[in-house]
Amino acid sequence: MNTPELRWFKSTYSSAQGDDCVEVAVAEQDIHVRDSKDMTLPHLTVGRVGWARFVGFAALR
């Protein structure tokens, strides 16, 4: 699923080669995550609370 109205971005920590990256788009109510290598695949949508918990957990690792 491609949603052109979303503004997708990669982390500044992503390599210049573009491999093994995900892209994120922040919408009013949700956060969207997709595989940057195949943008035609469906993307994952999570709520802001769930995203904040995930980022908080990942920051501890």
Backbone bond lengths (Angstrom), bond angles and torsions (degrees), N, CA, C in turn:
res aa  C-N    CA-C-N  psi(-1)  N-CA   C-N-CA  omega(-1)  CA-C   N-CA-C  phi
1 M - - - 1.445 - - 1.522 107.90 -
2 N 1.284 116.49 122.82 1.466 121.28 178.70 1.521 108.06 -106.80
3 T 1.306 117.04 127.39 1.463 121.34 -179.44 1.518 108.66 -120.56
4 P 1.330 117.33 90.33 1.462 120.95 -174.61 1.520 114.14 -64.01
5 E 1.324 118.83 -20.21 1.456 119.60 -179.49 1.529 112.69 -73.29
6 L 1.328 117.32 -15.18 1.460 120.68 177.30 1.524 110.03 -84.26
7 R 1.319 116.37 146.29 1.480 121.90 177.06 1.518 107.93 -99.81
8 W 1.326 115.97 102.44 1.454 122.48 -176.72 1.522 110.40 -85.65
9 F 1.337 116.03 144.42 1.459 120.28 175.55 1.521 110.36 -146.35
10 K 1.328 115.35 155.66 1.464 122.48 175.68 1.519 108.62 -104.32
11 S 1.300 115.86 158.35 1.453 121.31 175.79 1.523 110.21 -63.87
12 T 1.302 115.90 148.74 1.464 119.79 175.04 1.526 110.79 -68.43
13 Y 1.325 117.45 -12.65 1.460 121.94 177.06 1.526 112.01 -84.54
14 S 1.332 118.53 -6.67 1.461 121.82 179.37 1.516 110.50 -67.28
15 S 1.316 114.92 146.30 1.467 118.96 -179.78 1.523 110.72 -75.47
16 A 1.302 116.46 161.66 1.466 122.14 179.91 1.522 111.65 -69.24
17 Q 1.342 117.56 -23.39 1.466 120.84 -179.21 1.528 111.97 -69.96
18 G 1.312 117.59 -24.55 1.460 120.74 177.31 1.508 114.66 82.57
19 D 1.333 118.18 6.44 1.461 119.45 179.55 1.526 110.64 -87.10
20 D 1.316 115.27 153.26 1.464 122.15 177.90 1.513 113.24 55.47
21 C 1.313 117.59 43.76 1.461 121.11 -179.35 1.527 110.81 -118.30
22 V 1.290 114.18 153.03 1.455 120.78 168.14 1.518 107.37 -117.82
23 E 1.303 115.32 156.85 1.455 121.27 175.80 1.524 107.84 -117.02
24 V 1.311 115.63 149.95 1.455 122.41 -178.29 1.526 108.86 -125.75
25 A 1.316 115.54 143.41 1.468 121.77 173.59 1.526 107.52 -131.29
26 V 1.308 115.78 131.34 1.464 121.41 -179.77 1.518 108.55 -100.08
27 A 1.317 116.13 121.78 1.461 121.83 176.81 1.525 108.11 -111.18
28 E 1.300 116.47 175.87 1.462 121.12 -175.99 1.528 112.13 -56.64
29 Q 1.329 116.90 -44.41 1.466 120.49 -174.91 1.519 114.09 -109.97
30 D 1.326 117.70 -21.15 1.456 121.70 -170.80 1.522 112.40 -134.12
31 I 1.321 114.59 165.77 1.452 122.96 171.92 1.521 106.63 -115.05
32 H 1.322 117.33 134.73 1.462 122.36 -178.61 1.526 108.48 -114.38
33 V 1.336 115.99 138.77 1.460 122.04 -178.43 1.524 107.70 -130.26
34 R 1.352 116.61 134.83 1.464 120.13 179.11 1.524 110.65 -141.96
35 D 1.314 115.02 161.80 1.458 123.43 175.94 1.524 108.03 -77.96
36 S 1.326 117.27 122.82 1.465 119.92 -177.03 1.523 112.86 -73.78
37 K 1.343 117.07 -16.14 1.464 119.86 -179.59 1.519 112.39 -82.39
38 D 1.333 118.05 -24.79 1.463 121.71 179.28 1.524 108.93 -141.77
39 M 1.307 115.42 85.84 1.456 121.57 -175.94 1.521 113.39 -74.18
40 T 1.341 117.35 -2.50 1.460 119.87 177.46 1.527 111.36 -84.20
41 L 1.328 117.46 -15.20 1.460 120.78 178.05 1.526 109.90 -71.52
42 P 1.329 116.87 155.46 1.468 118.61 175.94 1.523 110.67 -61.48
43 H 1.304 116.55 151.08 1.459 119.95 177.91 1.524 110.15 -104.87
44 L 1.310 115.32 161.65 1.457 123.29 178.49 1.523 108.43 -90.21
45 T 1.313 116.98 135.14 1.455 121.97 177.49 1.523 108.48 -120.48
46 V 1.323 116.33 127.40 1.465 121.53 178.03 1.526 109.24 -129.78
47 G 1.312 115.30 153.92 1.458 120.17 176.71 1.524 110.69 -72.65
48 R 1.314 115.60 164.62 1.465 120.63 -178.06 1.529 112.30 -63.61
49 V 1.322 118.46 -37.23 1.464 120.94 179.27 1.526 110.13 -65.96
50 G 1.324 116.78 -45.70 1.460 120.57 177.90 1.522 112.20 -61.54
51 W 1.319 116.56 -40.57 1.472 120.85 178.57 1.531 110.40 -64.62
52 A 1.314 117.33 -43.78 1.466 120.97 179.43 1.523 110.83 -61.56
53 R 1.321 117.01 -39.67 1.468 120.13 177.39 1.522 110.94 -65.33
54 F 1.325 116.73 -43.09 1.470 120.60 178.66 1.522 110.93 -61.36
55 V 1.322 117.53 -48.28 1.471 120.98 -178.93 1.530 110.16 -63.42
56 G 1.318 117.66 -40.55 1.455 121.28 177.73 1.521 111.32 -61.93
57 F 1.322 116.85 -42.36 1.461 121.51 178.42 1.537 110.33 -65.98
58 A 1.326 116.52 -45.37 1.469 120.68 -177.93 1.542 111.07 -65.30
59 A 1.317 116.86 -32.93 1.469 119.65 -179.38 1.519 111.74 -67.99
60 L 1.320 117.05 -23.22 1.457 121.39 179.57 1.536 112.18 -79.43
61 R 1.311 117.37 -13.85 1.474 121.19 -175.64 1.472 111.62 -90.01
